[in-house]
Each structure stands twice: as structure tokens, then as C-alpha cells.
Amino acid sequence: MPLAISGDSSNASPLMGGLPSEPAEALPCWCGEGEWQVCFRKPRASLLRCSACGSFQTEPPPLARRKEAPAQRESHPEAARPRASRNAWFWRVAEKVPQLLEARVTAVDIGAGEGHFCAELRAAGWPRVTGFEFSPSRIAVARRLYPQIPFHSCSLHDAGIPESSLDLIVLEDVIEHLPNPAAIVGELARYLAPGGNLVILTPNMESGHFRLLGSRWTGMLAPHSHVFLFTGSGLAQLLLRCGLSIRKRGSVHPPFYRIGEYARRLFSGDIKGTLWRAHQEIGAFYGKLIGAGPMLYAVATRPAN
């Protein structure tokens, strides 16, 4: 049975979009406790918050809206070319957790996309890097761009990876897409070697962006594809429940959008996109001011036996 949804949203007229305030179907929270409380309702999707762990859920969840398997992220034309620089959020986390800059042996990227981050890890000195990706089009691009790196669309078990063997597992922009995040993280924890690190990056629901923009933080709320969204404490609870120790958690900030990029958008006639980007950058400035970036991270380790 789905958890009950509590809270009177009838007075939130700017966000209600004229929808009735009766409870809607929702997945149980990953924590299995508490009630869903309505943050806002919109014509296409609403946002709920768990009264127990503080995590959020888009409602109806993407699976219910599509009534089919999770969306396969298709490869963007610009992503189908090799990259020469470190673009992954992981490297911003590594600046805060220097142990991540020490290349060890085995690393896995879950949600590898076109394989660029796997290539970055190889270039950083990791000798055995493996990528896992669900989208057939993206994994095809990854295999073409980086034939020296193995990419799989199956489970770690089916790929022949032994348990307790991985020094690093990275989930960047992945956990928010999962309807069962605790089960997935719990399974991945079994594959960590003692002392190995699990790095998770996901939209930060305590960010300056969300606090200031709310439902207008469309790029990260992404109700068409995101299921659960996390605060720092909620993500920490999930990791501890999976038997992991938290090395560090916090948030990271992207570079500000450059003036030249605004100019290119304007000269191309993309006025709407320029205004949207400027709106999002206001959230970025506020996030810098309060020290809460748009991407939440947690670095957890499997305790040595």
C-alpha cells in the first residue's frame, strides 16, 4: 500500500495549478516510514516530502506516469565525441576528499553514459575501470569512443565482478532515478573491497537553487525522470542503513555561466533559454551565499573487517 499523503495544499494556489488537493498514488518512501507531505502541486507533477527521513518524491512517480520501464537516456550528439578535460562532478568532490585522487586498482562507474568519466579515471591512473549503462545508444557510443574500457548493460554479478573486489564505485546523477535506492546501494556495498569508497552525487534538496526557486528549479527536479530526491541527512541515513561508514558529505557548486555563453544564446535567437538560464543562475548565486550547492555528495566506505 502506498503511504498516505498528508497536508492541506488547497491554499497553495500559485503552485496548485487548479488541481484538487485529494491524496494521489505514491510509492512508499525508500525508508519505509513516515507519511508523504505535499510541498506543492503542479498540473503535470507534484512534490512530496517524507515526514520521517526528509527525502522527496515526485508524484506521480515517472514509472506510474509512463507505465513502462524507466526512460533510457539517449546519447546527445555533443556527447558522442571524446573529451579532453575532467568534466565530471566527481573531481569537484575529490578536491574536498583528497583520498579520491589516489588511484588504486578497480573502479566502476554506474550510469556511465558515453563513457567519458571512465576514460577520465583511466587517465588519472586507475588501471581497471568498468562502466555500466542501461541505455543501448549511450553504451554503443561508449564502446566506440573507448574500446579499451569494458562497458556492460547487465548486473555486476553477470559481468563477472567478484564481491568485495572494488576500490571505487561512483553513482553520479543515478540514485534519483531509482525506485528502490536502498536495495541497489545495499547490493553495491557488497562489491566494495574493505576500505573501498562509494561516491554518490545527486541533486541537493537543501540547495540555494531549491530554497529560492522551488518548483521552478526544473532542471534538477526533473519529474519526468526523477523518483526520489535527497537531503544530506536523508542520503546519510540510506548509506548507514546499508552498512556503510560515511567519510564525508556536503555539496558542490558549478562554475557560473559565462557572459559569452549568454551572448551566444541571445544571438542565436534563444531568448527563452537565456532567460531560463539567468533565472537558474540567481539560485546559483544564492547557493554560493549560503554554502549549499546544487549537487549533493556523499563519500562512504565499507569498514575494514
N, C-alpha and C positions, 0 to 999 in steps of 0.2 A: 504494500500500500504506500502511495506517496505521502510524504509528510504534509501536515496541514499548513496552510498559509495564513498567517495572522497579520493584523494591521489594517487599519482603515485607510485606503488610498483614495477615497472619494473626494477628499479636499485638495488633492494634488493636481488640480486642473491643468496647469501648464504641461505636465508630463503625462497626464492620463490619456490624452488624445480622444476623449469621449468614450473610452471603454468602460464597461461595467466593472465594479470592484469585487465581484464574487471570486472565490478561490479558483485557481486553474490547476491543471495537472502539472506535477513537477516530479523530477527524480528525487529519491531520498538523497540527502547530503552524504558525501563520502564518509563523514564522521559517524553517521547513523544515529545522531542525537538532535535534539532541539526542534524548533519549528522554523518554517520559512516566513520571513517578514518582508513585506513589499517595500522596496526602495522607490520604484517608480514603474508606471505602466505606459507603454507606447503602443501605437497601432500594430506594429509588427512583432514586438517582443517587449518583455518586462524584465526587471532585475529584482532578484530576491536575495535576502541575506539570512544565513543560518544563525539562530539565536544562541547556539552552543559554541561553534568554532569560529564564527565570524566570516566564513567563506561565502562567496556569492555564486548564484546560478542564473543564467539567462533562461527565461521561461516564455513560451515552451522551449525546451532544450532542442538543439539542432536535430537530434535524431527523431524527435516527435514531429518537428515541422516537416522534415523530409520524408519520414517513414521509410528510410533506406539506410544503407551503410554510411559511415562518416564520409564527408566530402574528400575527394582526392585532390590535393593541392597540385595544380597543373604548373608546369615549368613556364616561367616568364622568358621571353626572348633574350632579355639582357642577362639573365642568369645562365644562359647556355654558352657562356664564354668563360675561360679560366680567369681567376682573379690574382692579382699580384700582391695585394696587401691584406692585412688582418682586419676583416670587417665584422667578424662575429662578436656578439656581446660578451662571449667568454673571456676575451682578452681584457676587457674592462674589469671583469671580476678578478682576473689573475693579477691585476695591478694592486688589488686590495688583499689578495691571498697569495703571497709570493710562492707558496709551495706548489701552486698550479703551474708555475713557469718551469719547474724542474721536470724535464722529460723523463719518464720511466720506460715501460715496455709496451703494455697493451692498453689501448683506448678504443672506446666505442661511442659513436655519435648516433643517438636515437632521433629520427626525423632528419636525416642527413640531407634532404633536398637534392640539389645538384652536386653535392659532394665537396663544395668549396672549403668548409670548415675542416673536413677530414684531410684535405690537402694542406691546410694551414698547420694542422697538428703534425703531419709528416715533415713539413718544412721546419718545424720547431724541434725536431729531433725524436719524435715518437716513432719507433721502428715498426710497430704493428698496430695499424689503425683500421677499423672496420666501420662501415656505415650501414644503417638500417633505415629504409624508407618505404612508405606504403604506396606512394603514387607511382604507377608504372612509367609515366612520361618523365618524371624527375629522375628516377633511378636509371633510366636509359641514358639521360644526359650525363649523369654522374659517371656511369661506366665508360662513356665515350670520352669524357674530358680527362678522367683519371684512371686509366686502365690498370695501373699498378696497385690500386686500392680495391679491396673486395667490398662490394655492396650487395645487400640482401633485402628481400621483402618478406622474410619469414621471421620466426622467433629466434632468440639467441640459441635456444636448445637445438632447433632444427638446423641452424647454421654451424653446429658443432662446437660451440663455445663452451668450455667446461665451467661449472660453477666455481666460485672462489678464485677466479683467474684474472679479473680485470683490475687494472690500476686506476682507470678513469672511465666514468660513464657520464655523458653530457646529454641533457634534455633541454634544448633551447627552443622556446615557443612550441612546446609539445604538451605539457601536462594540462593546459587549459582546454585541450581538445578531447580529453579522455573522460568517458562517463564513469570509469572505475579507477581513479588515480591511485588510491591507496593500494589496490590489488596489484597494479602494474609496478609501482615503486617497490612494493614488498617483494615482488618477483625479481626485479632488477637487483635488489640488495643482495640476493643470494649469489649473484655473479661477481660481486666485488671481492677482490682479494682483501685480506685483513690489512687495514691501513689504506685501502683504496678510497678514492673520492668520487662521490656522486654530486654533480653540479646541475642545478635546476634554475632556469631563467623563465620568468612568466610575467605577464602584466601585473603591475603593483596597484592594488586597490586602495592603498593609502597614499598614492602619489599626488603631487600637486596637480597633475592633469585631471585626475578623477575628482579631487576635492573641489577644484574650481569649475570644471566643465560638466561634471555629472554625466547625464545621458548623451551629451554632445561629444564625449571622448570616443567617437565612433571607431577610430582605427584600432583601438585596443579592446573595447568591449566586444566588438565583432559578434553580435548574437547569431549571425548566420553560421558560425563555426565553433564558437567557444561554449563550453558547457560549464565548468567550474572556474571561478576566478578567486585569487587568494590575497590575503593579507600576510604580513610577515609571520604573525603568530599562528595563523591557520596552517601555513606551509610547514612551520616548525612542528606543530602537533602531528601532522601527517608523517613527517620524517621520523619523529621519535616513536610513533606507533609502529613503524616498520623496523624498529630495532637499530636505527642509525644514530650516531652521535653528530651533533651539529658543530662544525668547525667555525663557521661564520655565516651570517646572513645580513642583508641590507638591500640597498637599491643602487642603480647606476643611471647615469644621465647620458643622452646622446649629445653630439655637438649641435650647436644651434644652426638653424637653416641659414645659409649664406645669402647675402643680398643678391649676388649674381644668379642664384637659383630662383629667387623671386622674379628677377628681371626676365629670365628665360621663360618662365611660366606666363608672365604678362605678355611678352612679345609673341608668344605662340597662340595667344587668344584665350588662354585658360584662366579667365578671371575668377570663375567659381572655385577652381582648385587653389588659386593663390590666396583667396580669402579664407578658404578652409584651412590651409597651412598656417596662415597668420594667426588664426583662432587657436590652433593647436599649440603654437609657439608661446602664446600667453600662458598656457598651462605649464610649458617647459620653464619659463621664467619663474613662475610661482613655485614650481618644484625645486628649482635651484635655491630659491629664497628660504624654503622650509627644510631643505635637505631630504627630499623624498622624490627620487627619480621615477620614471615611468616603468622601469623594469626591475622587478623584484628578483633577488638571487638568494640561493642557499647552497652552501657547500657542506655536505655531510660525509661522514666516513664510517666505514664498518670497523667497529672496535677490534683490535688485535686480541686473539684468544689467549 
